[in-house]
Amino acid sequence: NPTKYRIPANGRYQIAAGGFLLVWADNQTNQNSAARTNLHVNFKLGGGSGNILLTAPDGLTAIDGVNYGQQTDDVAEGRYSDGASARYFMSLFTTNSTPTAAAR
C-alpha cells in the first residue's frame, strides 16, 4: 500500500541533498515531537520479510524500495556505501541520538 503512511507536510521532515531521515517503523507515533528530528510511523515492519517503498507525494512514483528477508533482533541492515544497491548486515547501527553519524 504505497499510501499507507505519508510523511507529515509540516516542514519538519525535509531532507537536504545528501542528508538522512531516520524513520522508526515501530507503531509509536506518540514519540514524535518538535524536539526530535527523527520520525516514528504508525506501523511496524514484519520480522520475517517484507517490502519498504518510498514514493513521491503522488503515491505512485517510486523513489526507492527495499525487499528484505528474515530479520534478527539488534542487527542492522543497510546499504554501504551511501546510495549503493548492495545491502549488508552491519555491526554499527544507526541510533536514535546520532542517525547520520553511524549511517555515513
C-alpha positions as CSV (number, residue, x, y, z in Angstrom):
1,N,0.0,0.0,0.0
2,P,2.1,3.0,-1.2
3,T,0.0,5.5,0.7
4,K,-0.1,3.6,4.0
5,Y,1.8,6.4,5.7
6,R,2.6,9.9,4.5
7,I,5.4,11.9,6.0
8,P,3.7,15.0,7.6
9,A,3.8,18.1,5.5
10,N,4.6,20.3,8.4
11,G,8.1,21.3,7.3
12,R,10.0,19.4,10.0
13,Y,10.9,16.4,7.9
14,Q,12.6,17.9,4.9
15,I,15.7,16.1,3.8
16,A,18.6,18.1,2.4
17,A,20.6,16.7,-0.6
18,G,23.0,14.1,0.8
19,G,21.0,14.1,4.1
20,F,19.1,11.4,6.0
21,L,15.8,11.0,7.8
22,L,15.7,8.2,10.4
23,V,12.2,6.6,10.3
24,W,11.3,4.2,13.1
25,A,8.6,1.7,11.9
26,D,7.6,0.9,15.4
27,N,4.0,2.0,15.7
28,Q,4.9,4.5,18.4
29,T,3.9,7.9,16.9
30,N,3.5,9.2,20.4
31,Q,7.3,9.6,20.4
32,N,7.2,12.3,17.7
33,S,7.8,15.8,19.0
34,A,9.2,19.1,17.9
35,A,12.4,18.2,19.9
36,R,13.2,15.2,17.8
37,T,14.4,15.2,14.2
38,N,13.5,11.5,13.5
39,L,10.1,10.2,12.7
40,H,8.0,7.3,14.2
41,V,5.3,5.9,11.9
42,N,2.0,4.2,12.7
43,F,3.0,0.7,11.6
44,K,5.7,-2.0,12.2
45,L,7.7,-3.9,9.7
46,G,7.4,-7.6,9.7
47,G,10.3,-9.5,11.2
48,G,10.1,-12.4,8.7
49,S,10.4,-10.5,5.5
50,G,8.7,-7.6,3.7
51,N,8.9,-4.6,1.4
52,I,9.6,-0.9,2.0
53,L,8.7,1.6,-0.7
54,L,9.3,5.3,-0.7
55,T,7.1,7.2,-3.2
56,A,6.7,10.7,-4.4
57,P,3.8,12.6,-2.8
58,D,1.5,11.3,-5.6
59,G,1.8,7.8,-4.0
60,L,2.5,6.4,-7.4
61,T,6.0,7.4,-8.4
62,A,8.6,5.1,-6.8
63,I,11.7,6.8,-5.4
64,D,13.3,3.9,-3.7
65,G,12.5,0.5,-2.4
66,V,13.8,-2.5,-0.5
67,N,12.7,-6.1,-0.3
68,Y,14.1,-7.6,2.9
69,G,14.4,-11.1,4.2
70,Q,14.4,-12.6,7.7
71,Q,15.4,-10.1,10.4
72,T,17.4,-10.6,13.6
73,D,16.9,-8.5,16.7
74,D,19.6,-5.8,17.2
75,V,21.2,-6.5,13.9
76,A,21.2,-3.6,11.4
77,E,20.9,-4.0,7.7
78,G,21.7,-1.2,5.3
79,R,23.4,0.0,2.1
80,Y,27.1,0.6,2.0
81,S,28.3,2.9,0.8
82,D,25.6,5.6,0.7
83,G,23.3,5.2,-2.3
84,A,24.8,1.8,-3.3
85,S,22.4,-1.0,-4.3
86,A,24.2,-3.8,-2.2
87,R,23.0,-4.2,1.4
88,Y,24.9,-5.6,4.3
89,F,24.4,-6.7,7.9
90,M,26.3,-4.1,9.9
91,S,28.0,-4.2,13.3
92,L,27.4,-0.5,13.8
93,F,23.8,0.6,13.5
94,T,22.0,3.9,13.4
95,T,20.8,5.1,16.8
96,N,18.1,7.5,17.9
97,S,20.6,10.1,19.0
98,T,23.0,10.1,16.0
99,P,21.3,9.0,12.9
100,T,23.7,10.5,10.4
101,A,27.0,9.7,12.2
102,A,26.5,5.9,12.0
103,A,24.9,6.0,8.6
104,R,27.8,7.7,6.8
